[in-house]
Amino acid sequence: MRYLALALMACLLSGCAVLAVADLAVTSVVTVAKVGVKTVGAAVDAVIPDKKSDADKSKGR
């Protein structure tokens, strides 16, 4: 009976481990994508100068 319980727990925990690995993979991909988007956004901001808004133009700034 003890071995049956251990075998059952091992099967249940292995399913949990598979889910944890899949969650880690998805989280890693999402994090890499966020960092990539932020990097591209920063590069675009550095290359393209800011345009004065209409309010700043009317105030003479």
Backbone torsions as a table, in degrees:
resi	resn	phi	psi	omega
1	MET	NA	-38.5	-179.3
2	ARG	-63.7	-41.5	-179.7
3	TYR	-68.0	-33.4	177.2
4	LEU	-65.1	-42.2	178.0
5	ALA	-65.1	-41.3	178.2
6	LEU	-64.5	-40.8	179.1
7	ALA	-65.6	-40.6	178.4
8	LEU	-64.4	-43.9	179.0
9	MET	-65.1	-37.6	178.4
10	ALA	-63.9	-40.4	178.5
11	CYS	-65.8	-42.6	-180.0
12	LEU	-66.9	-40.5	-179.3
13	LEU	-71.1	-31.1	178.3
14	SER	-66.8	-35.6	175.5
15	GLY	-64.5	-38.1	178.1
16	CYS	-65.8	-39.6	-179.9
17	ALA	-65.5	-39.6	178.1
18	VAL	-62.9	-41.7	178.1
19	LEU	-64.3	-40.4	179.3
20	ALA	-64.8	-39.8	178.7
21	VAL	-66.8	-41.7	178.9
22	ALA	-65.3	-40.4	177.8
23	ASP	-63.7	-40.7	178.0
24	LEU	-63.2	-40.7	179.9
25	ALA	-64.6	-44.4	-179.8
26	VAL	-65.7	-42.6	179.0
27	THR	-62.5	-39.7	178.6
28	SER	-63.9	-43.9	-179.8
29	VAL	-64.0	-43.4	-179.9
30	VAL	-64.5	-40.7	179.1
31	THR	-64.7	-43.1	178.3
32	VAL	-63.2	-39.5	179.3
33	ALA	-65.9	-41.8	179.0
34	LYS	-62.8	-43.7	179.6
35	VAL	-64.4	-39.7	178.5
36	GLY	-63.5	-42.9	179.6
37	VAL	-65.7	-41.8	178.5
38	LYS	-63.9	-38.8	180.0
39	THR	-66.6	-44.5	178.6
40	VAL	-64.4	-41.1	178.2
41	GLY	-62.2	-41.0	178.3
42	ALA	-66.7	-38.2	178.7
43	ALA	-66.6	-40.8	178.8
44	VAL	-65.8	-41.8	177.7
45	ASP	-62.9	-34.5	-180.0
46	ALA	-73.3	-33.5	-176.2
47	VAL	-83.5	-41.8	-175.9
48	ILE	-93.7	120.3	-179.1
49	PRO	-69.7	152.2	177.3
50	ASP	-70.8	144.2	-179.9
51	LYS	-100.6	136.3	178.8
52	LYS	-68.1	142.2	178.6
53	SER	-79.7	165.1	-179.8
54	ASP	-62.1	-33.9	179.2
55	ALA	-65.0	-40.3	178.9
56	ASP	-68.4	-35.5	179.4
57	LYS	-66.3	-39.6	-177.7
58	SER	-72.0	-25.4	178.6
59	LYS	-85.4	-7.8	179.9
60	GLY	81.2	25.7	179.9
61	ARG	-89.9	NA	NA
